[in-house]
Amino acid sequence: MEECIYTHEVRGMEKGRSESEREEKFKLLEEIFRELGLPVRFKRVSADRWEAFLGKEFLCSFEVAYTGEAWTFGEWLAYNVARIFACVVEAEFWHILRRLSGRLGLSGEGIGEFLDKCHLYVIGGLGRKLVPLIDFIKKTEVEPKWLRGIGRLPFFVDHFFYSQGDVFVSEPYEMSLRDLKALIAFCESHGLDAKILGFSRWFPGRTFRVVVYPRGRASEDDSRGADEEL
């Protein structure tokens, strides 16, 4: 049974709420995991004893209080459920991995090679199914106008697709300095812009994303590489 610790420290939007209201909110969180049958036990820790638990073995920690003035209860609930669920999955992964390593008699380089395959197929494979559900850039079959008649691009591309707004996306495992220079030169000569991002669909954690688009079309502030309107 994995243990989550939490505190009832009152701050932000929690001020003015009664103890019974905060307790009711926590019980709902606990009920969700009980209904799912996940091995989680919650332990309440007073704010003045919080630091004493840091560094000890437990699944994760969180505050029953909201963490920001702008958060609603629904946002708080979704945030903490996601965090705890991710920790449960991670703990189960390591538990199974230890058993498999022992059963296969892995040691030394053998463990490293096995972990490499786990990273590729567990994290990357799951990511390939999860990322399209949260990706701001949506696939389309329409080739960008600026790409028509270009022929072969002068820089390396892999696992590419198109998106609305004349956006071209490539998700390679690697690019050389020569490729990067060619990308820059191509964009400058064709009135384009580009971004290189860690967020990718194709085996996340192994590939990165190169987004090429008409200059001025995408936002520089979007961490996933495109405006919501793309």
C-alpha positions as CSV (number, residue, x, y, z in Angstrom):
1,M,0.0,0.0,0.0
2,E,1.5,3.3,-1.1
3,E,1.2,6.3,1.2
4,C,0.4,9.9,0.3
5,I,0.9,12.6,2.9
6,Y,-1.0,15.9,2.9
7,T,-1.4,19.0,5.0
8,H,-4.4,21.1,5.8
9,E,-2.4,24.4,5.9
10,V,-4.9,27.1,5.1
11,R,-4.0,29.8,2.5
12,G,-5.2,31.5,-0.7
13,M,-8.7,30.6,-1.7
14,E,-9.1,28.3,1.3
15,K,-9.2,31.2,3.7
16,G,-12.8,31.6,5.0
17,R,-13.7,28.0,4.3
18,S,-14.8,25.9,7.2
19,E,-12.9,22.8,8.4
20,S,-15.9,20.6,7.4
21,E,-15.7,22.0,3.8
22,R,-12.0,21.2,3.5
23,E,-12.5,17.7,5.0
24,E,-15.4,17.0,2.6
25,K,-13.1,18.0,-0.3
26,F,-10.4,15.7,0.9
27,K,-12.8,12.8,1.3
28,L,-13.9,13.1,-2.3
29,L,-10.2,12.8,-3.4
30,E,-9.8,9.7,-1.2
31,E,-13.0,8.2,-2.5
32,I,-11.9,8.5,-6.1
33,F,-8.9,6.3,-5.5
34,R,-10.8,3.9,-3.3
35,E,-13.4,3.3,-6.0
36,L,-10.6,2.7,-8.5
37,G,-9.1,0.1,-6.2
38,L,-5.7,1.7,-6.4
39,P,-3.2,1.0,-3.5
40,V,-3.1,4.4,-2.0
41,R,-3.4,5.3,1.7
42,F,-3.6,9.0,2.8
43,K,-1.9,10.3,5.9
44,R,-2.7,13.7,7.3
45,V,0.3,15.7,8.5
46,S,0.1,19.1,10.4
47,A,1.8,22.0,8.7
48,D,4.3,22.4,11.6
49,R,5.4,18.7,11.1
50,W,5.6,18.9,7.3
51,E,9.4,19.2,7.0
52,A,9.9,16.2,9.3
53,F,8.4,14.0,6.6
54,L,10.4,15.4,3.7
55,G,13.0,12.9,2.4
56,K,11.1,9.9,3.8
57,E,9.6,7.1,1.8
58,F,6.1,8.0,0.6
59,L,4.3,8.1,-2.7
60,C,3.8,11.9,-3.0
61,S,2.8,14.9,-1.0
62,F,0.2,17.6,-1.6
63,E,-1.8,20.3,0.2
64,V,-5.5,20.1,0.7
65,A,-5.5,23.9,0.3
66,Y,-5.6,25.3,-3.2
67,T,-2.2,26.2,-4.5
68,G,-3.2,29.4,-6.3
69,E,-5.7,32.2,-6.0
70,A,-7.2,31.5,-9.4
71,W,-7.8,27.8,-8.9
72,T,-11.3,26.4,-8.7
73,F,-12.0,23.2,-6.8
74,G,-12.4,21.3,-10.0
75,E,-8.9,22.4,-11.2
76,W,-7.4,21.5,-7.8
77,L,-9.1,18.1,-7.9
78,A,-7.9,17.3,-11.4
79,Y,-4.4,18.4,-10.7
80,N,-3.9,16.3,-7.6
81,V,-5.7,13.2,-9.0
82,A,-3.3,13.4,-12.0
83,R,-0.2,13.8,-9.7
84,I,-1.2,10.9,-7.4
85,F,-2.2,8.6,-10.3
86,A,1.1,9.3,-12.0
87,C,3.0,8.4,-8.8
88,V,0.9,5.2,-8.4
89,V,1.8,4.2,-12.0
90,E,5.5,5.0,-11.4
91,A,5.6,3.0,-8.2
92,E,4.0,0.0,-9.8
93,F,6.4,0.3,-12.8
94,W,9.4,0.0,-10.5
95,H,7.9,-2.8,-8.5
96,I,7.3,-4.9,-11.7
97,L,10.7,-3.9,-13.0
98,R,12.5,-5.2,-9.9
99,R,10.6,-8.5,-10.2
100,L,11.4,-8.8,-13.9
101,S,15.1,-8.0,-13.4
102,G,15.3,-10.7,-10.8
103,R,13.4,-13.3,-12.9
104,L,15.6,-12.6,-16.0
105,G,18.8,-12.6,-13.9
106,L,19.8,-9.1,-15.2
107,S,22.9,-7.4,-13.9
108,G,25.4,-4.8,-15.1
109,E,25.0,-3.8,-18.7
110,G,22.1,-6.2,-19.0
111,I,20.0,-4.0,-16.7
112,G,20.9,-0.9,-18.7
113,E,19.9,-2.4,-22.0
114,F,16.6,-3.6,-20.4
115,L,15.9,-0.2,-19.0
116,D,16.6,1.3,-22.5
117,K,14.0,-1.0,-24.0
118,C,11.5,-0.1,-21.2
119,H,12.1,3.6,-21.9
120,L,11.5,3.1,-25.6
121,Y,8.4,0.9,-25.5
122,V,6.8,1.8,-22.1
123,I,7.3,5.6,-22.0
124,G,7.7,6.2,-25.7
125,G,4.9,3.7,-26.7
126,L,2.5,5.1,-24.2
127,G,3.4,8.7,-25.2
128,R,2.6,8.0,-28.8
129,K,-1.0,7.3,-27.8
130,L,-1.3,10.0,-25.1
131,V,0.3,13.0,-26.9
132,P,-2.1,13.2,-29.8
133,L,-4.9,13.7,-27.3
134,I,-3.2,16.8,-25.8
135,D,-1.3,18.1,-28.8
136,F,-2.2,21.7,-29.9
137,I,-1.0,20.9,-33.4
138,K,-3.6,18.8,-35.2
139,K,-2.7,16.7,-38.2
140,T,-4.1,17.5,-41.7
141,E,-3.6,16.0,-45.1
142,V,-3.2,19.4,-46.8
143,E,0.4,20.2,-47.8
144,P,1.6,23.7,-46.8
145,K,1.5,26.1,-49.8
146,W,5.1,27.1,-49.3
147,L,6.2,23.5,-49.6
148,R,4.6,22.9,-53.0
149,G,7.2,22.7,-55.7
150,I,10.1,22.7,-53.2
151,G,11.0,19.1,-53.8
152,R,13.4,17.7,-51.3
153,L,14.0,19.8,-48.2
154,P,17.7,20.7,-47.6
155,F,17.6,19.6,-43.9
156,F,16.9,16.2,-42.4
157,V,13.2,15.3,-41.6
158,D,11.7,12.3,-40.1
159,H,8.2,11.3,-39.0
160,F,6.7,14.4,-40.5
161,F,3.1,15.6,-40.9
162,Y,1.2,18.8,-41.8
163,S,-1.1,21.0,-39.8
164,Q,-3.5,23.8,-40.5
165,G,-2.0,27.2,-41.3
166,D,0.7,25.9,-43.6
167,V,2.5,24.3,-40.7
168,F,5.1,21.5,-41.4
169,V,6.2,19.3,-38.5
170,S,9.1,16.9,-38.4
171,E,10.0,14.7,-35.4
172,P,13.5,13.3,-35.8
173,Y,15.7,11.5,-33.3
174,E,18.6,13.8,-34.2
175,M,19.8,16.6,-36.4
176,S,23.4,17.6,-37.1
177,L,24.8,21.1,-37.1
178,R,24.7,21.1,-40.9
179,D,21.0,20.3,-40.8
180,L,20.3,23.1,-38.4
181,K,22.2,25.6,-40.5
182,A,20.3,24.4,-43.6
183,L,17.0,24.8,-41.7
184,I,17.9,28.4,-40.8
185,A,19.0,29.2,-44.3
186,F,15.9,27.7,-45.8
187,C,13.6,29.6,-43.5
188,E,15.3,32.9,-44.1
189,S,15.2,32.5,-47.9
190,H,11.5,31.4,-48.0
191,G,10.0,33.9,-45.4
192,L,9.5,31.1,-42.8
193,D,10.1,30.7,-39.1
194,A,10.8,27.6,-37.1
195,K,10.9,26.2,-33.6
196,I,12.6,23.2,-32.0
197,L,10.7,21.7,-29.1
198,G,11.0,18.8,-26.7
199,F,7.3,18.0,-27.1
200,S,6.7,15.3,-29.8
201,R,4.3,12.6,-30.8
202,W,6.7,10.0,-32.2
203,F,8.2,8.1,-29.2
204,P,8.3,11.1,-26.8
205,G,11.6,11.2,-24.9
206,R,13.5,9.9,-27.9
207,T,12.5,12.5,-30.5
208,F,12.1,16.2,-30.6
209,R,9.9,18.4,-32.7
210,V,10.8,20.9,-35.5
211,V,7.9,23.1,-36.5
212,V,8.2,25.2,-39.7
213,Y,5.6,27.8,-40.5
214,P,5.0,31.1,-42.3
215,R,6.7,33.9,-40.5
216,G,4.5,35.6,-37.9
217,R,1.9,32.8,-37.9
218,A,2.7,30.9,-34.6
219,S,3.2,32.3,-31.1
220,E,6.7,32.4,-29.6
221,D,5.2,31.8,-26.2
222,D,3.5,28.5,-26.9
223,S,5.5,25.7,-25.3
224,R,4.0,23.1,-27.6
225,G,4.8,24.9,-30.7
226,A,1.7,26.5,-32.2
227,D,-1.1,28.8,-31.4
228,E,-4.5,27.3,-30.5
229,E,-5.9,28.6,-33.7
230,L,-3.4,26.6,-35.8
